[in-house]
């Protein structure tokens, strides 16, 4: 079959887990013998960048274009609210995105198109796929089709913006532009229920299919060698990820613990400065998957201290791949992945005392958790890329 993948970002241009998942799925489908192409975005580079062109061929052909708007997706952290609001309106109806997918469908003639995050490439791409008569599967990754920023913070569910007519107007626009996909895949029951309760995809078949782990299968971990308990944070260095709470929590563990931090974001400079002042904190910046695996193999626990509603954080799957337990906030879809006392510990989001409590619990029983590595890996086999693609191929056949 010929399969199209649409994602607002795509490696090497990535900033979160959704685009990594899209890339893993594209590669795995190609390895299964399918013809695969990708449509994604790029920064503005003159008028030619407004039209999709194949920019690279790895396993799949990757079309990139700039979806005409007031700024590029990855610049949104520095843009004032009124301009961002205008950007969201243009992105919702995006004639440039519709033209791009129409052109690529004409060139490639796919059997099915699988869309991932559409914010920043054009929500109306979904309706255009259906208008072209092509089978359409949409994969959810966060709450961005209801909350334009994609961020729903714990404790702010009833803030004025979330209760305003602006959100209801936006959701009506999304319902129109998303149309009726043949199938919607949600990596968590939380996210599926969230959209159902908001009245989105009410006439669309929805299935729960948890995200896949990376394909690589690293060797088992060696016995512990460090005299200190090592915790690892991997992800965006932003307020909503709870990085400040984590830095405060590590202080209560004394000199017997270390914190490794990998990622990039608006708080990178703040984290770097804290690392310079505190020898227990090690800042690695953005790391490749190979480098991440090396960090994971020496880590006692991965910490996911999010204070926003997460769907299915990629780093949890990556931790399970190696057999590392996870300390994570009890919010969104995270409790569906972390089994209390078996694969990790859950904490109250935004509560640094509870976070420190869980970290001390791992510290005091670090050898016991390390001994559970193989049990954690074995429980994580259900998240294998093989299982994911087996199910995805089945769904594709059904919608075709």
C-alpha positions, 0 to 999 in steps of 0.5 A: 500500500501507499501510505501518507503521513502528515505531521506538523513537525518531523525529525530532525525538526522536532520538539516533542514526542508526537513527531518522534512517534510519527517518524517511528511509525513511518519507518516501521511501515516502510520496513513492512514493505509499504510505500510511505511519504511524509508531509510536514513543515519548514521555516519560511525560505522565500516564495518557493517554500510555500509549495511542498517539495521533497527535501529529503529521502531517508526511508520515506520521501519527506515533503516540506513547505511553509504553511503561510501564516504570521510566523513559523510554529516553533516561534510561538513561545516568543509571540504576544497573545493577540498575534498568536490568536490570529495565527490560530485562526489562520491555521484553523482554515489554512488554505495553504495547507489544503493546497499542499495536501491536495498537490501531494495527494495528486502526485502520490495517489495514496491508499490512506493518509494518517494525520498526527498533530495538525496545529501549525500545518493546517487543521483543514488538511483533514477535511481536504483529505476526505474531500479528495476521497482518500481514507483518513486516520487521525492520531491524537497526541494532546488537547490542542484541538480543544485548547489551541495552545495544547496546554491544559494546566492542573488547577486551571481547568475552569479559568476564564479562557477555558470557559470562554466563548473563544474556546467554544468557537474554536471547537466548532471550527475544529469540528468543521475542519476535521470533518469525519475521519474514517478512524481516530486513534487515541494513545490513552483513554483519557484523551479519547474521553476528553474529546468525547466530552467536548463533543468532538469526533462524536460521529467517528469511530475511535480506538485506543492504541498506545504509542510505540516504544523505539525499535532499538532493543538495548541490552539488559542493564549492568549492576549498579555502580554509582554510589549515588541515586541518579534521577533523569529528566528528559523533555521540554524545559518549560514551566508546564513540565514541572522542571522548577518543581523537580529542581526544588525537590532534588534539594531535599535529597541531600548529597546522596542523589544526582539529577541528570537533565536532557532537553531544550526549551525556554528554561534551558539557561535557567537549568544550565545556571542551576547546574553550574551552582549545584554539582549534583545537577548535570545538564546535557541539553538535547540528546540523540536516542543513542545518547538517551539510552546510555543515560537511561542505562545508568539511571535509577528512575526517570522523573516526569513531573508534569503540571499539565494534562499529558496524554502519553509521554514518549519518555515513559516508553523509552524508560520502559525500553531499558527497564527504568522505573518512572516517577510521574504526575498522576494526571491525564493519561499517565496513570494508564502507563505507570503501574504504582509500585510495579513500574513506578510511582505516581505523585500529585501534580505540582506538589514538590513535597509529594515528588520529593517523597517518591524520589526518597522512596526510590532512593531508599530502595534503589537496589530493589527497583534496579532488580525489577528492570527485567520485569519492567521491560517484560511488562512493556512488551505490549508497547512494542513497535511490532504490536503497534504496526500490526494493529495499525495495518489491521485498521488501515485494511478496515478503513480501505 
